[in-house]
Amino acid sequence: MYRRTGVLVAAGAAVAGLVTGVPSAATAGTGANTLTWRSCASEDYPRLECAELNVPLDHTRPQGRQITLALSRVRHTAKTFQGPLLVNPGGPGGSGRRLAGFVAASLPAKVAAQYDVIGFDPRGVGKSKPALNCRPGHFAPVRAGSVPHTAQTERAQLLRAVAFTEACTARYGDLLPYMDTVSTARDLDVVRRALGAEQINYFGYSYGTYLGAVYAKHFPHRVRRLVLDSVVNPDGVWYADNIGQNYGFDARHKAFAAWVARNDATYRLGGDPAKVEATWYAMRDALAVRPAAGRVGPAELEDTFLPGGYYNGFWPHLAEAFAAYVNDKDAGPLVEAYESYGAVDKEDDNGYSVYTAVQCRDAAWPRDWGTWHADNWAVHAKAPFSTWNNAWYNAPCASWPVAPLKPVDVTNRALPPVLIFQATDDAATPYEGGVALHRKLTGSRLIVEEGGGNHAVTLGGNTCLDRYLTAYLATGKVPRAAGAAEADAACAATAEPKPRKASARDGMTDTARAGAALHQVLGHRN
């Protein structure tokens, strides 16, 4: 379940658009893979540079058709140079160019100064060429409700998914066989060569953890340091992982309802979490009859509240919109929240197109819709918040035209110590995935955020986690192995958010400000 957000109003200063400038003198690599870096500075990241790199569409034919990757860089400034640090925000389908600026700005200056922090738009994404956009407007409001209460509505939703598959096939049939994680990992090694580096350091969030593990499997001797935050379970790629997410997001939605109940003095929705949750579902039913402003129906409501499952810093804004609709019969704040968290633009259409192309190609999905039908109704009975929304999000894979690959066995005994971060209550990448990957990567260390429910936890305001990250990037230091225990170290979760009346934007804590900035650049609804 990959979700992006257009504008995150809770996140403070917006990331300014990238602006092409004049070439810098800096180049890297040799021959056809020489990189020419140009300023693409933004207000927040004035030292950001950008370049383009050609890579083979089909890595088994390196002299064949080429595609173009868009790269970004914040150069090292220290005398001690530890090489390139490639960063990835997840997805698949997430643009990573801005993440280089964020990581360089968020790490301690002495550590960041020792790396060339490299961002990239993976194949098909963002400024890379060609960029996929299979069916513009696929998520235009108002869509039919996600839960298929009748055979007719289920068939209509399935036909919509098939229409997406057909549009993708018509537009990009020549590209789809090469939209997969292994091809993207091989792209990274072309990037490494173009940078003139013998080895790379890598820092990935979410799907970026799977990409990093796949790269490490194919090129273990090219890995110097590897940081994986919020881990995809490699044993569930991708159908089972999505089923697991449905339980996780339902649990986080219940946690949101409980938080609203604890703050009843502010939101006036009652002090019983179960009743608050029931009121939310009643709101969804009402929007099915009368969408708010002709833009927010039940599916859009789910899209709007899903980001709260990724990051609890969004809860105050979402709760305000919820309360205004229920208590004041005012749909305006709900529509505003949808525009901030749920509305889909061209960039989101691109991200979804790549997400679908990669996940449908990476591994087998059931071809018999009866399997989807039975599985999702069974899960919905226990976890109704987003199960069917997620089913339709992935449904194009049931009719994908390209034969699936086999998931990569990422088991690896040839790596230096890998640092893994995982929150115990993460919905998007449940805790079990972090444990599974830890066991597959010999010598890795697992750092757990106890009681944490956010997705992506380093550089987001948890100073305990960040100390482990900083020490590792500075010196390679990892905590002592804990033997048979699941985790090698643990940190307490950050404090839950406060209602915005109690913590206005100018009064945000450093922790809240860091978390908001991280989730803005990662694009969560994601």
C-alpha positions in Angstrom: 0.0 0.0 0.0 1.9 3.0 -1.2 0.4 6.3 -0.5 1.6 9.8 -1.2 0.5 13.2 0.0 0.4 16.4 -2.0 0.5 19.1 0.7 1.1 18.2 4.4 -0.1 21.2 6.3 1.3 20.0 9.6 4.8 19.8 8.2 5.9 23.4 8.6 7.8 25.0 5.7 7.1 23.4 2.4 9.9 22.0 0.3 10.4 24.4 -2.6 10.4 23.1 -6.1 13.7 22.2 -7.7 15.1 24.8 -10.1 17.7 24.0 -12.7 20.7 26.2 -12.6 24.1 26.5 -14.3 26.5 23.5 -14.5 29.0 23.1 -11.7 32.5 22.0 -12.4 32.0 18.8 -10.5 31.9 15.6 -12.5 32.2 12.0 -11.5 32.6 8.7 -13.3 34.3 8.0 -16.6 33.3 7.6 -20.2 29.6 7.3 -21.1 28.7 7.4 -17.4 30.2 10.7 -16.6 27.9 12.8 -14.4 27.5 16.5 -14.9 26.1 18.1 -11.8 24.0 21.3 -11.9 22.5 23.4 -9.2 18.9 22.5 -8.5 18.8 24.4 -5.2 15.6 24.9 -3.3 15.0 27.3 -0.4 15.4 24.5 2.1 18.3 22.8 0.4 20.5 25.5 -1.2 23.4 23.1 -1.8 21.4 20.5 -3.8 22.8 19.5 -7.2 21.2 17.4 -9.9 22.4 15.2 -12.7 21.1 12.6 -15.2 22.4 9.2 -15.9 21.6 6.7 -18.7 21.1 3.1 -17.7 20.1 0.0 -19.7 16.4 -0.7 -19.8 17.3 -4.4 -19.9 20.5 -5.1 -17.9 21.0 -8.3 -19.8 21.6 -6.1 -22.9 23.8 -3.3 -21.6 24.3 -1.8 -25.0 20.6 -1.8 -25.8 17.9 0.7 -25.2 18.8 3.3 -22.5 16.5 5.1 -20.0 17.5 8.0 -17.9 17.6 8.4 -14.1 17.4 11.7 -12.3 19.9 12.0 -9.5 20.5 14.6 -6.8 23.5 15.3 -4.5 24.7 17.2 -1.5 28.5 17.1 -1.7 30.7 16.3 1.2 32.7 19.2 2.7 34.9 17.5 5.3 38.5 16.3 4.7 37.4 12.8 5.8 35.3 11.4 2.9 33.3 8.2 3.6 31.9 7.9 0.0 28.4 8.2 -1.4 25.3 7.6 0.8 22.4 6.7 -1.5 19.0 7.3 0.0 15.6 6.0 -0.9 12.2 7.1 0.5 10.2 3.9 -0.3 7.3 3.2 -2.6 7.9 1.6 -5.0 7.3 4.8 -6.9 8.7 7.4 -4.4 10.8 10.2 -5.7 14.1 10.4 -3.8 15.7 13.6 -5.1 14.5 15.8 -2.3 15.4 13.1 0.3 19.1 13.8 -0.3 18.7 17.4 0.9 16.6 16.3 3.9 19.1 13.6 5.0 22.1 15.9 4.6 20.3 18.6 6.6 19.0 16.3 9.3 22.1 14.4 10.2 24.6 16.0 12.5 26.7 18.4 10.4 30.0 16.7 11.2 28.6 13.4 9.9 26.7 14.7 6.9 29.9 16.6 5.8 31.7 13.2 5.3 29.3 11.9 2.7 28.1 12.7 -0.8 24.4 12.2 0.0 22.8 10.9 -3.3 19.1 10.9 -4.0 17.5 9.4 -7.1 14.2 9.0 -8.9 14.1 5.2 -9.7 13.3 4.1 -13.2 9.9 5.3 -14.2 9.6 7.8 -11.4 9.5 11.6 -11.3 12.1 13.3 -13.4 13.5 10.0 -14.7 12.7 9.3 -18.3 10.4 7.9 -19.4 8.1 8.5 -16.4 5.0 6.3 -16.1 1.5 7.7 -15.9 -0.8 4.9 -16.9 -4.3 6.3 -16.4 -4.4 10.0 -15.4 -7.4 10.7 -13.2 -7.7 7.1 -11.9 -8.3 8.4 -8.4 -10.4 11.4 -9.4 -13.2 12.0 -6.9 -15.8 10.9 -6.3 -15.1 7.2 -6.6 -17.4 4.4 -5.6 -17.2 3.3 -2.0 -14.5 0.7 -1.4 -16.5 -1.9 0.4 -18.4 -4.0 -2.3 -21.7 -4.6 -0.7 -23.2 -6.1 -3.9 -21.9 -8.2 -6.7 -22.6 -5.4 -9.1 -20.4 -2.9 -7.2 -17.6 -5.4 -6.9 -17.7 -6.1 -10.6 -17.6 -2.3 -11.3 -14.5 -1.9 -9.1 -12.9 -4.9 -10.8 -13.5 -3.4 -14.2 -12.0 -0.2 -13.0 -8.8 -2.1 -12.0 -8.8 -3.9 -15.4 -9.1 -0.5 -17.1 -5.9 0.6 -15.3 -4.1 -2.5 -16.4 -5.2 -2.1 -20.0 -4.1 1.6 -20.0 -0.7 0.7 -18.6 -0.3 -2.0 -21.2 -1.3 0.2 -24.0 1.0 3.1 -23.0 4.0 1.2 -21.6 3.9 -2.4 -22.7 7.5 -2.2 -23.8 8.6 -1.0 -20.4 6.6 -3.2 -18.1 8.8 -6.3 -18.3 11.7 -4.2 -16.9 9.8 -2.5 -14.0 10.9 -4.5 -11.1 13.1 -4.3 -8.0 16.0 -6.3 -9.3 16.3 -4.0 -12.4 16.2 -1.0 -10.0 18.9 -2.6 -7.8 21.1 -3.1 -10.9 20.5 0.6 -11.8 22.0 1.5 -8.4 25.2 -0.3 -9.3 25.4 1.7 -12.5 25.0 4.8 -10.3 27.8 3.5 -8.1 30.1 3.1 -11.1 29.2 6.6 -12.4 30.1 8.0 -9.0 33.5 6.4 -9.3 33.0 4.5 -6.0 34.2 1.0 -5.1 31.4 0.7 -2.5 28.3 2.6 -1.5 26.6 3.4 1.7 22.8 3.0 1.6 19.9 4.3 3.7 16.4 3.2 2.8 13.0 3.7 4.3 10.0 1.3 3.8 10.1 -0.3 0.3 13.6 1.2 0.2 14.6 -1.5 2.8 13.7 -4.2 0.3 15.5 -2.5 -2.5 18.6 -2.2 -0.3 18.4 -5.8 0.7 18.0 -6.9 -3.0 21.0 -4.7 -4.0 23.0 -6.2 -1.2 22.1 -9.7 -2.3 23.3 -9.0 -5.9 26.3 -6.9 -5.0 27.4 -7.7 -1.4 31.0 -6.7 -2.0 29.8 -3.2 -3.0 28.1 -2.5 0.3 30.0 -0.5 2.9 27.2 0.4 5.3 23.5 -0.4 5.1 20.7 1.3 7.1 17.2 -0.1 6.8 14.3 1.8 8.5 10.8 0.2 8.7 11.3 -3.1 7.0 9.3 -4.8 4.3 8.9 -8.5 5.2 10.8 -10.2 2.5 8.8 -13.4 3.0 5.5 -11.7 2.1 6.3 -9.9 -1.2 3.8 -8.7 -2.1 0.3 -10.2 -1.7 0.8 -11.4 1.9 2.5 -8.2 2.9 -0.5 -6.2 1.8 -2.9 -8.5 3.7 -0.7 -7.9 6.8 -0.9 -4.2 6.3 -4.7 -4.3 6.6 -4.6 -5.5 10.2 -1.9 -2.9 11.0 -3.8 0.0 9.6 -7.0 -1.0 11.4 -5.1 -1.1 14.6 -3.7 2.3 14.0 -7.1 3.6 13.2 -8.3 2.3 16.5 -5.4 4.0 18.2 -6.5 7.2 16.5 -10.0 6.8 17.9 -8.6 6.1 21.4 -6.5 9.3 21.2 -9.5 11.3 20.1 -11.5 9.9 23.0 -8.7 10.8 25.4 -8.9 14.4 24.1 -12.7 14.6 24.3 -12.5 18.0 25.9 -11.1 19.3 22.6 -13.0 17.3 20.0 -16.3 16.6 21.8 -16.7 13.2 20.1 -17.1 11.2 23.3 -14.7 9.5 25.7 -15.3 5.9 24.6 -12.9 4.8 21.8 -15.4 2.3 20.4 -18.1 4.9 20.1 -15.6 7.4 18.5 -14.7 4.7 15.9 -18.4 4.0 15.3 -19.0 7.7 14.7 -16.2 7.7 12.1 -17.9 4.8 10.2 -21.2 6.6 10.4 -19.5 9.6 8.8 -18.3 7.4 6.1 -21.8 6.1 5.5 -23.2 9.6 5.4 -20.6 10.6 2.8 -21.7 7.8 0.6 -25.1 9.4 0.4 -23.9 13.0 0.2 -20.2 13.5 -0.7 -18.7 16.6 0.9 -18.5 19.4 -1.6 -18.8 16.9 -4.4 -15.2 15.8 -3.6 -15.1 13.6 -0.5 -17.0 10.3 -0.6 -16.3 7.2 1.4 -13.2 6.2 -0.6 -11.8 9.7 -0.4 -12.4 9.7 3.3 -10.4 6.5 3.7 -7.6 8.1 1.6 -7.6 11.1 3.8 -7.3 9.2 7.1 -4.8 6.6 5.9 -1.9 9.0 6.5 -2.7 8.9 10.1 -1.8 5.3 10.1 1.7 6.2 8.9 2.3 9.2 11.3 0.4 10.2 14.4 1.5 13.8 13.9 -1.4 14.1 11.4 -4.0 13.1 14.1 -4.7 16.6 15.4 -5.6 18.0 11.9 -7.6 14.9 11.1 -9.5 15.0 14.4 -10.4 18.6 13.8 -11.9 17.8 10.5 -13.7 14.8 11.9 -15.2 16.9 14.8 -16.2 19.8 12.6 -18.2 17.4 10.3 -19.9 15.6 13.1 -20.4 18.4 15.7 -20.8 21.5 13.5 -22.1 20.0 10.3 -19.2 21.8 8.7 -17.7 19.8 5.8 -15.1 22.5 5.0 -12.3 21.2 7.2 -12.9 17.7 5.9 -12.5 18.8 2.3 -9.4 20.8 3.4 -8.0 17.7 5.0 -8.7 15.7 1.9 -6.8 18.2 -0.3 -3.9 18.0 2.1 -3.7 14.2 2.7 -5.8 12.4 0.2 -6.1 14.2 -3.1 -4.1 12.8 -6.0 -2.1 14.9 -8.5 0.1 14.1 -11.5 3.0 13.1 -9.3 0.8 10.8 -7.3 -0.5 9.2 -10.5 3.1 8.6 -11.5 3.9 7.1 -8.2 0.9 4.7 -8.3 1.8 3.7 -11.9 5.3 2.7 -10.8 4.1 1.1 -7.6 1.7 -1.1 -9.6 4.2 -2.0 -12.3 6.9 -3.0 -9.8 4.7 -4.9 -7.4 2.8 -6.8 -10.1 6.1 -7.8 -11.8 8.1 -8.6 -8.7 6.1 -11.6 -7.5 3.0 -13.7 -8.3 -0.4 -12.5 -7.3 -3.6 -14.6 -7.4 -5.1 -14.6 -10.9 -8.4 -16.0 -9.7 -10.5 -13.1 -8.3 -12.3 -15.5 -6.1 -9.1 -15.8 -4.0 -9.0 -12.0 -3.5 -12.8 -11.9 -2.8 -12.5 -14.6 -0.1 -9.3 -13.3 1.5 -10.4 -9.6 1.7 -13.9 -10.4 3.1 -12.2 -12.5 5.7 -9.8 -9.8 6.7 -12.5 -7.1 6.5 -14.5 -8.9 9.1 -11.6 -8.2 11.6 -10.0 -5.1 10.1 -12.6 -3.0 8.2 -10.8 0.3 8.1 -8.9 0.0 4.8 -9.0 -3.6 3.7 -11.1 -3.1 0.6 -9.5 0.2 -0.2 -6.1 -1.6 -0.3 -7.6 -4.5 -2.3 -8.7 -2.2 -5.1 -5.4 -0.3 -4.9 -3.6 -3.6 -5.8 -6.3 -5.2 -7.9 -4.6 -4.4 -11.3 -2.1 -7.2 -10.3 -4.9 -9.8 -10.8 -4.9 -9.1 -14.5 -1.3 -7.8 -15.1 0.0 -8.7 -18.6 3.6 -9.5 -17.7 4.5 -12.8 -16.1 5.7 -12.4 -12.5 9.3 -12.9 -11.3 10.2 -14.9 -8.2 10.8 -12.9 -5.1 14.5 -12.5 -4.2 15.8 -14.6 -1.3 17.7 -11.8 0.5 19.4 -14.1 3.0 23.0 -12.8 3.2 26.1 -13.8 5.1 28.5 -11.7 3.1 27.7 -8.2 4.4 29.3 -5.9 7.0 27.0 -5.3 10.0 23.7 -3.9 8.8 21.6 -1.5 11.0 17.8 -2.1 11.1 15.2 0.1 12.7 11.7 -1.0 13.4 8.7 0.3 15.4 6.7 -2.3 17.2 3.3 -1.0 16.1 4.2 0.1 12.5 1.2 -0.5 10.3 2.7 -0.2 6.8 5.6 -2.5 7.6 4.7 -4.6 10.6 7.2 -5.5 13.2 7.5 -9.1 12.1 9.2 -7.9 8.9 12.0 -6.3 10.8 12.6 -9.5 12.8 12.5 -11.6 9.7 15.1 -9.5 7.8 17.3 -9.3 10.9 17.4 -13.1 10.9 18.3 -13.3 7.2 21.2 -10.8 7.4 24.0 -12.4 9.4 25.6 -9.9 11.8 22.8 -7.3 11.5 21.6 -5.3 14.4 17.9 -4.6 15.1 17.0 -1.4 17.0 13.4 -1.4 18.1 11.2 1.6 18.9 9.1 0.1 21.7 5.4 1.1 21.5 6.0 3.2 18.4 3.3 3.2 15.8 4.8 5.5 13.2 6.3 4.4 9.9 9.9 5.6 9.3 11.4 6.4 12.7 14.9 7.7 12.2 15.6 11.5 11.6 12.0 12.0 12.8 12.6 13.3 16.3 13.5 10.2 18.3 16.9 11.2 19.6 17.6 7.7 21.0 17.2 6.1 17.6 19.2 8.9 15.9 22.1 8.3 18.3 22.4 4.7 17.0 22.1 6.0 13.4 24.7 8.7 13.8 27.2 6.5 15.5 26.9 3.9 12.7 27.3 6.4 9.9 30.2 8.2 11.7 32.3 5.1 12.7 30.4 1.9 11.7 29.7 1.3 15.4 26.7 -1.0 16.1 25.2 -2.1 19.5 26.4 -5.4 20.9 24.5 -8.4 19.6 21.8 -9.6 21.9 22.1 -13.2 21.1 18.8 -15.1 21.1 16.7 -11.9 21.8 14.8 -10.4 18.8 16.2 -6.9 19.3 19.7 -5.8 20.0 18.7 -2.4 21.4 15.5 -0.6 22.2 14.3 3.0 22.4 11.1 4.4 23.9 8.6 5.8 21.4 8.2 9.6 21.1 5.3 11.2 23.0 1.9 11.1 21.3 0.8 14.4 19.7 -1.3 17.0 21.5 -4.4 18.7 20.1 -3.4 21.7 18.0 -5.1 24.2 20.3 -2.6 23.0 22.9 0.4 23.0 20.6 0.0 25.6 17.9 2.3 25.5 14.8 4.7 28.0 16.2 4.8 26.1 19.5 5.7 22.7 18.0 8.3 20.7 19.9 11.5 19.9 18.2 10.4 16.2 18.1 7.1 17.1 16.4 8.8 19.4 14.0 11.3 16.8 13.0 8.6 14.1 12.5 6.5 16.4 10.4 9.5 17.3 8.2 10.4 13.7 7.7 6.9 12.6 6.7 6.6 15.6 4.4 9.6 14.6 2.4 8.7 10.9 2.4 5.3 11.9 1.0 3.2 9.9 3.5 0.0 9.0 2.9 3.0 6.9 2.4 
